[in-house]
Each structure stands twice: as C-alpha cells, then as structure tokens.
C-alpha cells in the first residue's frame, strides 16, 4: 500500500510561507512557534537561530 500524505496542500503552503518569512527575517522563531501552537522558547531570541 502507498503511504498517504496527511498534510493538506493548504497546510504545506502555510508552512512554506512561514519558513520563507523566517528565513527572510520578517518573523522570529518564537512567532513561528506560536503560530504552530507551540510555546515560545526563552533562548530563541528574535530571529538569529540557524535552521
């Protein structure tokens, strides 16, 4: 049986947009975490983490 991808195209697009915004410096790591429903990290200060 083939594996099915459980993500929807809209979810993939939203993730890609978040990644591009993060890479371009428009949003911070913690902003992305909050949008994904995760708690912000105190050590993830602004957008200076390497992906």
C-alpha distance matrix in Angstrom:
0.0 3.8 6.5 9.1 12.6 14.8 18.0 19.7 21.5 24.8 23.9 23.0 26.3 28.3 27.1 28.1 31.4 32.1 31.4 33.7 36.4 36.3 36.6 39.4 41.2 41.3 39.8 39.9 37.3 38.4 38.1 34.4 33.9 35.7 33.7 30.5 32.1 33.0 36.5 38.6 39.5 43.2 42.9 40.8 44.0 43.5 41.4 42.3 39.2 37.3 33.6
3.8 0.0 3.8 6.3 9.5 12.3 15.0 16.7 18.2 21.6 20.8 19.6 22.8 25.0 23.8 24.5 27.9 28.8 28.0 30.1 32.9 32.9 33.1 35.8 37.8 37.9 36.6 36.8 34.3 35.6 35.2 31.5 31.2 33.1 30.9 27.8 29.7 30.8 34.3 36.2 37.1 40.9 40.5 38.2 41.2 40.5 38.2 39.3 36.3 34.3 30.6
6.5 3.8 0.0 3.8 6.6 9.1 12.0 14.2 16.1 19.2 17.9 16.9 20.3 22.1 20.7 21.8 25.1 25.7 25.0 27.4 30.0 29.8 30.2 33.1 34.8 34.8 33.4 33.4 30.8 32.0 31.7 28.0 27.6 29.5 27.5 24.3 26.1 27.0 30.6 32.5 33.4 37.2 36.9 34.6 37.7 37.1 34.9 36.0 33.0 31.2 27.5
9.1 6.3 3.8 0.0 3.8 6.0 8.9 10.7 12.8 15.8 14.9 14.2 17.5 19.3 18.4 19.7 22.7 23.5 23.3 25.6 28.0 28.1 28.8 31.4 33.1 32.8 31.3 31.7 29.3 30.3 29.6 26.0 25.8 27.4 25.0 22.0 23.9 25.3 29.0 30.9 32.2 36.0 36.0 33.5 36.5 35.6 33.6 35.0 32.2 30.7 27.0
12.6 9.5 6.6 3.8 0.0 3.8 5.6 7.8 9.8 12.7 11.4 10.6 14.0 15.7 14.7 16.0 19.0 19.7 19.6 21.9 24.2 24.4 25.2 27.7 29.4 29.0 27.6 28.0 25.8 26.9 26.0 22.4 22.4 24.0 21.6 18.7 20.9 22.3 26.0 27.7 29.1 32.9 32.8 30.2 33.0 32.0 30.0 31.5 28.9 27.4 23.7
14.8 12.3 9.1 6.0 3.8 0.0 3.8 6.5 9.7 11.6 9.8 10.3 13.7 14.6 13.9 16.0 18.7 18.9 19.4 22.0 23.8 24.0 25.3 27.8 29.0 28.3 26.5 26.9 24.6 25.2 24.3 20.9 20.5 21.7 19.3 16.4 18.1 19.9 23.6 25.7 27.4 31.2 31.5 29.0 31.9 31.0 29.3 31.1 28.5 27.6 24.0
18.0 15.0 12.0 8.9 5.6 3.8 0.0 3.7 6.6 8.1 6.1 6.6 10.0 10.9 10.4 12.5 14.9 15.4 16.1 18.5 20.2 20.6 22.1 24.3 25.6 24.8 23.1 23.8 21.8 22.5 21.3 17.9 18.0 19.2 16.4 13.9 16.1 18.1 21.9 23.5 25.4 29.1 29.5 26.7 29.3 28.1 26.3 28.3 26.0 25.2 21.7
19.7 16.7 14.2 10.7 7.8 6.5 3.7 0.0 3.8 5.3 5.2 6.3 8.6 9.9 10.7 12.4 14.3 15.5 16.6 18.5 20.0 21.2 22.6 24.4 25.9 24.6 23.3 24.5 23.1 23.7 21.9 18.7 19.5 20.1 16.9 15.0 17.4 19.9 23.6 25.1 27.3 30.9 31.5 28.4 30.7 29.1 27.3 29.6 27.7 27.0 23.5
21.5 18.2 16.1 12.8 9.8 9.7 6.6 3.8 0.0 3.8 5.5 5.1 6.1 8.6 9.9 10.5 12.2 14.2 15.2 16.4 18.2 19.8 20.9 22.3 24.2 22.9 22.2 23.9 22.9 23.9 21.9 18.7 20.1 20.9 17.4 16.2 19.0 21.4 25.0 26.0 28.1 31.6 31.9 28.6 30.6 28.6 26.5 28.8 27.2 26.3 22.9
24.8 21.6 19.2 15.8 12.7 11.6 8.1 5.3 3.8 0.0 3.8 5.4 5.0 6.1 8.6 9.8 10.4 12.3 14.2 15.3 16.4 18.2 19.9 20.9 22.4 20.7 19.8 21.7 21.0 21.7 19.3 16.5 18.1 18.3 14.7 14.0 16.8 19.5 22.9 23.9 26.3 29.7 30.3 27.0 28.6 26.5 24.7 27.5 26.2 25.7 22.6
23.9 20.8 17.9 14.9 11.4 9.8 6.1 5.2 5.5 3.8 0.0 3.8 5.4 5.1 6.2 8.6 9.8 10.5 12.3 14.2 15.3 16.4 18.3 19.9 21.0 19.6 18.2 19.5 18.3 18.9 16.9 13.8 14.9 15.5 12.1 10.7 13.6 16.1 19.6 20.7 23.0 26.5 27.1 23.9 25.9 24.1 22.5 25.0 23.4 23.1 19.9
23.0 19.6 16.9 14.2 10.6 10.3 6.6 6.3 5.1 5.4 3.8 0.0 3.8 5.5 5.1 6.2 8.6 9.9 10.5 12.3 14.2 15.3 16.4 18.2 19.9 19.0 18.0 19.3 18.1 19.4 17.7 14.3 15.8 17.1 13.9 12.4 15.8 17.6 21.0 21.7 23.5 27.0 27.1 23.7 25.7 23.9 21.7 23.9 22.2 21.3 17.9
26.3 22.8 20.3 17.5 14.0 13.7 10.0 8.6 6.1 5.0 5.4 3.8 0.0 3.8 5.4 5.0 6.1 8.6 9.8 10.5 12.2 14.1 15.2 16.4 18.2 16.9 16.5 18.5 18.0 19.4 17.1 14.1 16.4 17.4 13.9 13.4 16.9 18.9 22.1 22.3 24.3 27.6 27.6 24.1 25.6 23.2 21.0 23.5 22.3 21.6 18.5
28.3 25.0 22.1 19.3 15.7 14.6 10.9 9.9 8.6 6.1 5.1 5.5 3.8 0.0 3.8 5.4 5.0 6.2 8.6 9.9 10.5 12.2 14.2 15.3 16.4 14.8 13.8 15.6 15.2 16.2 13.7 10.9 13.2 13.7 10.2 10.2 13.6 15.7 18.8 19.0 21.3 24.4 24.9 21.4 22.8 20.5 18.7 21.5 20.5 20.4 17.6
27.1 23.8 20.7 18.4 14.7 13.9 10.4 10.7 9.9 8.6 6.2 5.1 5.4 3.8 0.0 3.8 5.4 5.1 6.1 8.6 9.8 10.5 12.2 14.2 15.3 14.4 13.1 14.2 13.0 14.5 12.8 9.3 11.3 12.9 10.0 9.0 12.8 14.1 17.2 17.3 19.1 22.4 22.4 18.9 20.7 18.8 16.7 19.1 17.6 17.2 14.2
28.1 24.5 21.8 19.7 16.0 16.0 12.5 12.4 10.5 9.8 8.6 6.2 5.0 5.4 3.8 0.0 3.8 5.4 5.1 6.2 8.6 9.8 10.5 12.2 14.1 13.6 13.2 14.8 14.2 16.3 14.6 11.4 14.0 15.8 13.0 12.5 16.3 17.4 20.2 19.7 21.2 24.2 23.8 20.2 21.6 19.3 16.7 18.9 17.6 16.7 13.7
31.4 27.9 25.1 22.7 19.0 18.7 14.9 14.3 12.2 10.4 9.8 8.6 6.1 5.0 5.4 3.8 0.0 3.8 5.4 5.1 6.1 8.5 9.9 10.5 12.2 10.8 10.8 13.2 13.4 15.3 12.8 10.4 13.6 14.7 11.8 12.4 16.1 17.4 19.9 19.1 20.9 23.7 23.5 19.8 20.7 17.9 15.5 18.2 17.7 17.4 15.0
32.1 28.8 25.7 23.5 19.7 18.9 15.4 15.5 14.2 12.3 10.5 9.9 8.6 6.2 5.1 5.4 3.8 0.0 3.8 5.5 5.1 6.1 8.5 9.9 10.5 9.4 8.2 9.9 9.8 11.5 9.3 6.6 10.0 11.3 8.8 9.6 13.2 14.0 16.3 15.3 17.1 19.9 19.8 16.1 17.2 14.6 12.6 15.4 14.7 15.0 12.8
31.4 28.0 25.0 23.3 19.6 19.4 16.1 16.6 15.2 14.2 12.3 10.5 9.8 8.6 6.1 5.1 5.4 3.8 0.0 3.8 5.5 5.1 6.1 8.5 9.9 10.1 9.3 10.3 9.7 12.4 11.2 8.3 11.2 13.5 11.7 11.7 15.3 15.4 17.5 16.3 17.3 20.0 19.3 15.6 16.8 14.5 11.7 13.8 12.7 12.1 9.6
33.7 30.1 27.4 25.6 21.9 22.0 18.5 18.5 16.4 15.3 14.2 12.3 10.5 9.9 8.6 6.2 5.1 5.5 3.8 0.0 3.8 5.4 5.1 6.0 8.5 8.6 9.4 11.3 11.8 14.7 13.0 10.9 14.3 16.2 14.2 14.8 18.4 18.7 20.6 19.0 20.0 22.4 21.5 17.7 18.3 15.4 12.4 14.4 14.2 13.5 11.6
36.4 32.9 30.0 28.0 24.2 23.8 20.2 20.0 18.2 16.4 15.3 14.2 12.2 10.5 9.8 8.6 6.1 5.1 5.5 3.8 0.0 3.8 5.5 5.2 6.1 5.1 5.9 8.5 10.0 12.4 10.2 9.1 12.8 14.1 12.3 13.9 17.1 17.5 18.9 17.0 18.3 20.3 19.8 16.0 16.1 12.9 10.3 13.1 13.6 13.9 12.8
36.3 32.9 29.8 28.1 24.4 24.0 20.6 21.2 19.8 18.2 16.4 15.3 14.1 12.2 10.5 9.8 8.5 6.1 5.1 5.4 3.8 0.0 3.8 5.5 5.2 6.0 5.2 6.1 6.8 9.9 8.8 7.6 10.8 12.9 12.0 13.1 16.1 15.7 16.8 14.6 15.3 17.2 16.4 12.6 12.9 10.1 7.2 9.8 9.9 10.4 9.5
36.6 33.1 30.2 28.8 25.2 25.3 22.1 22.6 20.9 19.9 18.3 16.4 15.2 14.2 12.2 10.5 9.9 8.5 6.1 5.1 5.5 3.8 0.0 3.8 5.5 7.8 8.4 9.2 9.7 13.2 12.6 11.1 14.1 16.5 15.6 16.3 19.5 18.9 20.0 17.7 17.8 19.6 18.1 14.4 14.7 12.0 8.4 9.8 9.9 9.2 8.5
39.4 35.8 33.1 31.4 27.7 27.8 24.3 24.4 22.3 20.9 19.9 18.2 16.4 15.3 14.2 12.2 10.5 9.9 8.5 6.0 5.2 5.5 3.8 0.0 3.8 5.7 8.0 9.9 11.7 14.7 13.5 12.8 16.2 18.0 16.9 18.3 21.4 21.1 22.0 19.5 19.9 21.3 20.1 16.4 15.9 12.6 9.4 11.2 12.4 12.3 12.2
41.2 37.8 34.8 33.1 29.4 29.0 25.6 25.9 24.2 22.4 21.0 19.9 18.2 16.4 15.3 14.1 12.2 10.5 9.9 8.5 6.1 5.2 5.5 3.8 0.0 3.8 5.5 6.9 9.4 12.1 11.1 11.4 14.6 16.1 15.7 17.4 20.1 19.5 19.8 17.0 17.3 18.3 17.2 13.7 12.6 9.1 6.4 8.8 10.7 11.8 12.4
41.3 37.9 34.8 32.8 29.0 28.3 24.8 24.6 22.9 20.7 19.6 19.0 16.9 14.8 14.4 13.6 10.8 9.4 10.1 8.6 5.1 6.0 7.8 5.7 3.8 0.0 3.8 7.0 10.1 12.0 9.8 10.6 14.1 14.7 13.9 16.3 18.8 18.9 19.4 16.8 17.9 19.1 18.7 15.1 14.0 10.3 8.6 11.8 13.6 14.9 15.0
39.8 36.6 33.4 31.3 27.6 26.5 23.1 23.3 22.2 19.8 18.2 18.0 16.5 13.8 13.1 13.2 10.8 8.2 9.3 9.4 5.9 5.2 8.4 8.0 5.5 3.8 0.0 3.8 6.9 8.2 6.1 7.2 10.5 11.1 10.7 13.1 15.4 15.2 15.5 13.0 14.4 15.7 15.8 12.2 11.5 8.1 7.0 10.7 12.0 13.9 13.8
39.9 36.8 33.4 31.7 28.0 26.9 23.8 24.5 23.9 21.7 19.5 19.3 18.5 15.6 14.2 14.8 13.2 9.9 10.3 11.3 8.5 6.1 9.2 9.9 6.9 7.0 3.8 0.0 3.8 5.3 5.1 6.5 8.8 10.0 10.8 12.6 14.5 13.4 13.2 10.1 10.9 12.2 12.0 8.4 7.9 4.9 4.4 8.1 9.1 11.7 12.1
37.3 34.3 30.8 29.3 25.8 24.6 21.8 23.1 22.9 21.0 18.3 18.1 18.0 15.2 13.0 14.2 13.4 9.8 9.7 11.8 10.0 6.8 9.7 11.7 9.4 10.1 6.9 3.8 0.0 3.8 5.4 5.2 6.3 8.8 10.0 10.7 12.5 10.8 10.8 8.1 8.4 10.5 10.2 6.4 7.7 6.3 5.6 8.2 7.5 10.0 9.9
38.4 35.6 32.0 30.3 26.9 25.2 22.5 23.7 23.9 21.7 18.9 19.4 19.4 16.2 14.5 16.3 15.3 11.5 12.4 14.7 12.4 9.9 13.2 14.7 12.1 12.0 8.2 5.3 3.8 0.0 3.8 5.3 4.9 6.1 8.5 9.7 10.5 8.7 7.9 4.9 6.4 8.6 9.6 6.6 7.8 7.1 8.2 10.9 10.5 13.4 13.3
38.1 35.2 31.7 29.6 26.0 24.3 21.3 21.9 21.9 19.3 16.9 17.7 17.1 13.7 12.8 14.6 12.8 9.3 11.2 13.0 10.2 8.8 12.6 13.5 11.1 9.8 6.1 5.1 5.4 3.8 0.0 3.8 5.5 5.2 6.2 8.7 10.0 9.6 9.7 7.6 10.1 12.1 13.3 10.1 10.6 8.7 9.3 12.7 12.8 15.3 14.8
34.4 31.5 28.0 26.0 22.4 20.9 17.9 18.7 18.7 16.5 13.8 14.3 14.1 10.9 9.3 11.4 10.4 6.6 8.3 10.9 9.1 7.6 11.1 12.8 11.4 10.6 7.2 6.5 5.2 5.3 3.8 0.0 3.8 5.4 5.1 6.2 8.7 8.5 9.9 8.7 10.8 13.7 14.3 10.9 12.4 10.7 10.1 13.1 12.3 14.0 12.6
33.9 31.2 27.6 25.8 22.4 20.5 18.0 19.5 20.1 18.1 14.9 15.8 16.4 13.2 11.3 14.0 13.6 10.0 11.2 14.3 12.8 10.8 14.1 16.2 14.6 14.1 10.5 8.8 6.3 4.9 5.5 3.8 0.0 3.8 5.5 5.1 6.3 4.9 6.4 6.0 8.3 11.7 12.8 10.0 12.2 11.7 11.8 14.3 12.9 14.8 13.5
35.7 33.1 29.5 27.4 24.0 21.7 19.2 20.1 20.9 18.3 15.5 17.1 17.4 13.7 12.9 15.8 14.7 11.3 13.5 16.2 14.1 12.9 16.5 18.0 16.1 14.7 11.1 10.0 8.8 6.1 5.2 5.4 3.8 0.0 3.8 5.3 5.0 5.2 6.1 6.3 9.8 12.6 14.6 12.2 13.7 13.0 13.8 16.7 16.0 18.2 17.1
33.7 30.9 27.5 25.0 21.6 19.3 16.4 16.9 17.4 14.7 12.1 13.9 13.9 10.2 10.0 13.0 11.8 8.8 11.7 14.2 12.3 12.0 15.6 16.9 15.7 13.9 10.7 10.8 10.0 8.5 6.2 5.1 5.5 3.8 0.0 3.8 5.4 7.4 9.6 9.9 13.2 16.1 17.7 14.8 16.2 14.8 14.8 18.1 17.3 18.9 17.3
30.5 27.8 24.3 22.0 18.7 16.4 13.9 15.0 16.2 14.0 10.7 12.4 13.4 10.2 9.0 12.5 12.4 9.6 11.7 14.8 13.9 13.1 16.3 18.3 17.4 16.3 13.1 12.6 10.7 9.7 8.7 6.2 5.1 5.3 3.8 0.0 3.8 5.6 8.9 10.2 13.0 16.4 17.7 15.1 17.3 16.4 16.1 18.8 17.2 18.4 16.3
32.1 29.7 26.1 23.9 20.9 18.1 16.1 17.4 19.0 16.8 13.6 15.8 16.9 13.6 12.8 16.3 16.1 13.2 15.3 18.4 17.1 16.1 19.5 21.4 20.1 18.8 15.4 14.5 12.5 10.5 10.0 8.7 6.3 5.0 5.4 3.8 0.0 3.8 6.9 9.3 12.4 15.7 17.6 15.7 17.9 17.5 18.0 20.6 19.1 20.8 19.0
33.0 30.8 27.0 25.3 22.3 19.9 18.1 19.9 21.4 19.5 16.1 17.6 18.9 15.7 14.1 17.4 17.4 14.0 15.4 18.7 17.5 15.7 18.9 21.1 19.5 18.9 15.2 13.4 10.8 8.7 9.6 8.5 4.9 5.2 7.4 5.6 3.8 0.0 3.8 6.4 9.0 12.5 14.3 12.7 15.3 15.6 16.3 18.5 16.7 18.5 17.1
36.5 34.3 30.6 29.0 26.0 23.6 21.9 23.6 25.0 22.9 19.6 21.0 22.1 18.8 17.2 20.2 19.9 16.3 17.5 20.6 18.9 16.8 20.0 22.0 19.8 19.4 15.5 13.2 10.8 7.9 9.7 9.9 6.4 6.1 9.6 8.9 6.9 3.8 0.0 3.8 6.4 9.4 11.9 11.0 13.3 14.3 15.7 17.7 16.3 18.7 18.0
38.6 36.2 32.5 30.9 27.7 25.7 23.5 25.1 26.0 23.9 20.7 21.7 22.3 19.0 17.3 19.7 19.1 15.3 16.3 19.0 17.0 14.6 17.7 19.5 17.0 16.8 13.0 10.1 8.1 4.9 7.6 8.7 6.0 6.3 9.9 10.2 9.3 6.4 3.8 0.0 3.8 6.5 8.9 7.7 9.6 10.6 12.4 14.4 13.4 16.3 16.2
39.5 37.1 33.4 32.2 29.1 27.4 25.4 27.3 28.1 26.3 23.0 23.5 24.3 21.3 19.1 21.2 20.9 17.1 17.3 20.0 18.3 15.3 17.8 19.9 17.3 17.9 14.4 10.9 8.4 6.4 10.1 10.8 8.3 9.8 13.2 13.0 12.4 9.0 6.4 3.8 0.0 3.8 5.4 5.2 7.9 10.1 11.8 12.8 11.5 14.5 15.0
43.2 40.9 37.2 36.0 32.9 31.2 29.1 30.9 31.6 29.7 26.5 27.0 27.6 24.4 22.4 24.2 23.7 19.9 20.0 22.4 20.3 17.2 19.6 21.3 18.3 19.1 15.7 12.2 10.5 8.6 12.1 13.7 11.7 12.6 16.1 16.4 15.7 12.5 9.4 6.5 3.8 0.0 3.8 5.6 6.7 9.8 12.3 12.9 12.5 15.8 17.1
42.9 40.5 36.9 36.0 32.8 31.5 29.5 31.5 31.9 30.3 27.1 27.1 27.6 24.9 22.4 23.8 23.5 19.8 19.3 21.5 19.8 16.4 18.1 20.1 17.2 18.7 15.8 12.0 10.2 9.6 13.3 14.3 12.8 14.6 17.7 17.7 17.6 14.3 11.9 8.9 5.4 3.8 0.0 3.8 5.5 9.0 10.9 10.4 9.7 12.9 14.7
40.8 38.2 34.6 33.5 30.2 29.0 26.7 28.4 28.6 27.0 23.9 23.7 24.1 21.4 18.9 20.2 19.8 16.1 15.6 17.7 16.0 12.6 14.4 16.4 13.7 15.1 12.2 8.4 6.4 6.6 10.1 10.9 10.0 12.2 14.8 15.1 15.7 12.7 11.0 7.7 5.2 5.6 3.8 0.0 3.8 6.2 7.5 7.7 7.0 10.4 11.9
44.0 41.2 37.7 36.5 33.0 31.9 29.3 30.7 30.6 28.6 25.9 25.7 25.6 22.8 20.7 21.6 20.7 17.2 16.8 18.3 16.1 12.9 14.7 15.9 12.6 14.0 11.5 7.9 7.7 7.8 10.6 12.4 12.2 13.7 16.2 17.3 17.9 15.3 13.3 9.6 7.9 6.7 5.5 3.8 0.0 3.8 6.5 6.9 8.0 11.8 13.8
43.5 40.5 37.1 35.6 32.0 31.0 28.1 29.1 28.6 26.5 24.1 23.9 23.2 20.5 18.8 19.3 17.9 14.6 14.5 15.4 12.9 10.1 12.0 12.6 9.1 10.3 8.1 4.9 6.3 7.1 8.7 10.7 11.7 13.0 14.8 16.4 17.5 15.6 14.3 10.6 10.1 9.8 9.0 6.2 3.8 0.0 3.8 6.0 8.1 11.5 13.3
41.4 38.2 34.9 33.6 30.0 29.3 26.3 27.3 26.5 24.7 22.5 21.7 21.0 18.7 16.7 16.7 15.5 12.6 11.7 12.4 10.3 7.2 8.4 9.4 6.4 8.6 7.0 4.4 5.6 8.2 9.3 10.1 11.8 13.8 14.8 16.1 18.0 16.3 15.7 12.4 11.8 12.3 10.9 7.5 6.5 3.8 0.0 3.8 5.8 8.6 10.3
42.3 39.3 36.0 35.0 31.5 31.1 28.3 29.6 28.8 27.5 25.0 23.9 23.5 21.5 19.1 18.9 18.2 15.4 13.8 14.4 13.1 9.8 9.8 11.2 8.8 11.8 10.7 8.1 8.2 10.9 12.7 13.1 14.3 16.7 18.1 18.8 20.6 18.5 17.7 14.4 12.8 12.9 10.4 7.7 6.9 6.0 3.8 0.0 3.8 6.6 9.5
39.2 36.3 33.0 32.2 28.9 28.5 26.0 27.7 27.2 26.2 23.4 22.2 22.3 20.5 17.6 17.6 17.7 14.7 12.7 14.2 13.6 9.9 9.9 12.4 10.7 13.6 12.0 9.1 7.5 10.5 12.8 12.3 12.9 16.0 17.3 17.2 19.1 16.7 16.3 13.4 11.5 12.5 9.7 7.0 8.0 8.1 5.8 3.8 0.0 3.8 6.4
37.3 34.3 31.2 30.7 27.4 27.6 25.2 27.0 26.3 25.7 23.1 21.3 21.6 20.4 17.2 16.7 17.4 15.0 12.1 13.5 13.9 10.4 9.2 12.3 11.8 14.9 13.9 11.7 10.0 13.4 15.3 14.0 14.8 18.2 18.9 18.4 20.8 18.5 18.7 16.3 14.5 15.8 12.9 10.4 11.8 11.5 8.6 6.6 3.8 0.0 3.8
33.6 30.6 27.5 27.0 23.7 24.0 21.7 23.5 22.9 22.6 19.9 17.9 18.5 17.6 14.2 13.7 15.0 12.8 9.6 11.6 12.8 9.5 8.5 12.2 12.4 15.0 13.8 12.1 9.9 13.3 14.8 12.6 13.5 17.1 17.3 16.3 19.0 17.1 18.0 16.2 15.0 17.1 14.7 11.9 13.8 13.3 10.3 9.5 6.4 3.8 0.0
